[in-house]
Amino acid sequence: MSKLAIKVNIGSRVYPLTITPEEEALIREAAKRVNENMKQLEHTYEVKDKQDLLAMTSLFFANKLLELEKQNQTTGA
């Protein structure tokens, strides 16, 4: 299986990743959504510390994941 070296920017930091080519679009979209959520939180709460924004964004997406898992359990999917 071939590997691809990419760099993603999250919170003004560059992170090098080694992924499969099939993962690239999903990883880039995930990084885009993290950055968008951080910007929204920064404007909504006037938080400037990137670490706080990353923590709040992590909590936001973890909550969304838990909501989806709960929905899947109740629907039997």
Residue pairs with C-beta under 8 A, 6 or more apart in sequence:
1 20
2 20
2 21
3 18
3 19
3 20
4 18
4 19
4 20
4 21
4 24
5 16
5 17
5 18
6 16
6 17
6 19
6 24
6 27
6 28
7 14
7 15
7 16
7 17
8 14
8 15
8 17
8 27
8 28
8 31
9 15
9 31
9 35
10 31
10 34
10 35
10 54
11 34
11 35
11 38
11 50
11 53
11 54
12 50
13 50
17 27
19 27
33 61
34 57
34 61
37 57
37 60
37 61
38 50
38 53
38 54
38 57
41 47
41 53
41 56
41 57
41 60
42 48
42 53
45 56
47 53
47 56
71 77
